[in-house]
Amino acid sequence: MIWYIVAIAAVVVTIVLSLVAIRFKRPWLAAPSALPVFALIVFGGPLEGGVILVIVVTALGVIAGSPIVALILRLATSDKVELGSYGGILVRDASATPPKREVLRGGATIGYLERFALIGSVLAGQQAAVAIIVAIKGLGRFSELESAQARERFIIGTLASLAWAGACAAAAVFSW
């Protein structure tokens, strides 16, 4: 029972840290979110009344994914990518006026939805749905992947988001 309460408290604290990370654009504040997820995967087991823990781990997977992906993208691209005002990246387009256009807009919202769908699919026992999620995202973004910067950011962001959601889904399944 104590392990259960500690696990819920740790997950709730990291959800709050993740919300602060999102609000103040400090993605490194979400890094501690990996600790309860890792602990649940390694030390967790079926807990009586584990439904609450599954719900908060799902919330952590959806919410913390955004700053974690932002942190990974920042580390991978060394801040060499110019961000647009709508959450996308600015790429050079000689045929456009102005010469830069914003692509991959709405990535954060899409990320929330993809992580929720992935965790929900795994909890429902429909792991094959993950392929559908990836296919929909790839097809939806295909026309925006002309530049190398956009492709790199799309691949890194998608894989980071899916890996985080998969880890949270594993933690939720092991706690159920």
C-alpha positions in Angstrom: 0.0 0.0 0.0 2.8 2.4 0.8 4.6 1.6 -2.5 1.3 2.4 -4.3 0.9 5.8 -2.5 4.5 6.7 -3.1 4.2 5.8 -6.8 1.1 7.9 -7.3 2.7 10.8 -5.4 5.9 10.6 -7.5 3.9 10.5 -10.8 1.7 13.5 -9.7 4.8 15.5 -8.7 6.4 14.8 -12.1 3.2 15.8 -13.9 3.3 19.1 -12.1 7.0 19.6 -13.1 6.1 18.8 -16.6 3.3 21.4 -16.7 5.7 23.9 -15.3 8.2 22.9 -18.0 5.6 23.5 -20.7 4.4 26.8 -19.2 7.9 28.3 -18.8 9.5 26.6 -21.8 12.1 24.8 -19.6 12.0 21.2 -20.9 14.7 20.0 -18.6 12.2 20.2 -15.7 10.4 17.2 -17.2 13.5 15.0 -17.1 12.6 13.6 -13.6 9.5 12.1 -15.1 11.6 9.2 -16.3 12.3 8.1 -12.7 8.8 6.9 -11.7 8.3 5.4 -15.1 11.5 3.5 -14.9 10.7 2.4 -11.3 7.3 1.1 -12.3 8.7 -0.9 -15.1 11.5 -2.4 -13.0 9.9 -2.7 -9.6 6.2 -2.4 -10.3 3.7 -5.2 -10.3 0.0 -5.6 -10.3 -1.4 -3.5 -7.5 -4.8 -3.7 -5.9 -6.6 -0.6 -7.0 -4.0 0.1 -9.6 -6.5 1.9 -11.9 -5.7 5.2 -10.3 -2.0 4.6 -10.9 -2.7 3.7 -14.6 -4.7 6.9 -15.0 -1.9 9.1 -13.6 0.8 7.3 -15.6 -1.3 7.8 -18.7 -1.6 11.5 -17.9 2.2 11.6 -17.3 2.8 9.9 -20.7 0.7 12.4 -22.5 1.7 15.6 -20.7 5.4 15.0 -20.0 6.0 13.8 -23.6 5.9 17.4 -24.9 8.8 18.8 -22.9 10.8 15.6 -23.1 10.5 15.6 -26.9 11.5 19.3 -26.9 14.5 18.5 -24.8 15.6 15.7 -27.1 15.1 17.9 -30.1 17.1 20.7 -28.5 19.9 18.3 -27.7 19.8 16.7 -31.2 19.7 19.9 -33.2 21.9 22.1 -30.9 19.3 24.9 -31.2 20.3 25.4 -34.8 16.6 25.3 -35.9 14.7 28.6 -36.0 11.2 28.1 -34.5 8.1 29.8 -35.9 5.4 31.6 -34.0 3.0 28.7 -34.4 5.2 26.0 -33.0 6.7 24.9 -36.3 10.1 25.4 -37.8 11.1 28.0 -40.3 12.7 26.6 -43.5 14.0 28.5 -46.5 11.8 28.6 -49.5 13.3 30.7 -52.3 10.0 30.7 -54.2 8.0 32.2 -51.3 7.6 35.7 -50.0 9.0 36.0 -47.3 11.8 33.5 -48.1 11.0 31.5 -45.0 7.9 29.4 -44.3 6.8 27.6 -41.3 6.3 23.8 -41.5 5.4 21.1 -39.0 3.0 23.4 -37.2 0.8 21.9 -34.5 3.4 19.3 -33.6 2.7 19.6 -29.8 -1.0 19.0 -30.2 -0.4 16.1 -32.6 2.1 14.7 -30.1 -0.4 14.8 -27.2 -2.9 13.0 -29.4 -0.4 10.4 -30.7 0.8 9.6 -27.1 -2.7 9.3 -25.8 -3.7 7.0 -28.7 -0.6 4.9 -28.3 -1.0 4.4 -24.5 -4.7 3.8 -24.9 -4.1 1.2 -27.7 -1.6 -0.7 -25.6 -3.9 -0.6 -22.5 -6.7 -1.9 -24.7 -4.6 -4.7 -26.0 -4.5 -3.4 -29.5 -0.8 -3.0 -30.1 -1.3 -3.2 -33.9 -3.0 0.2 -33.7 0.5 1.7 -33.1 1.2 1.1 -36.8 -1.9 2.9 -37.8 -1.0 5.9 -35.6 2.5 6.1 -37.2 1.0 5.7 -40.7 -1.5 8.5 -40.1 1.2 10.8 -38.8 3.6 10.1 -41.7 0.9 10.5 -44.3 -0.4 13.7 -42.7 3.0 15.3 -42.7 4.4 14.0 -46.0 4.0 17.2 -47.9 5.9 19.2 -45.3 9.0 16.9 -45.3 10.7 18.6 -48.3 13.6 20.0 -46.3 16.3 18.1 -44.5 15.6 20.1 -41.3 11.9 19.2 -41.4 12.6 15.5 -42.0 15.2 15.3 -39.2 13.0 17.1 -36.7 10.0 15.0 -37.7 11.8 11.7 -37.3 13.6 12.6 -34.1 10.4 14.1 -32.6 8.2 11.2 -33.6 10.6 8.5 -32.3 11.1 10.3 -29.1 7.4 10.8 -28.5 6.6 7.2 -29.4 9.4 5.8 -27.2 8.2 7.9 -24.2 4.6 6.9 -24.7 5.7 3.2 -25.1 7.7 3.4 -21.8 4.7 5.0 -20.0 2.4 2.3 -21.5 4.7 -0.4 -20.2 4.7 1.2 -16.8 0.9 1.4 -16.8 0.5 -2.2 -18.0 2.9 -3.5 -15.3 0.9 -1.6 -12.7 -2.4 -3.0 -13.8 
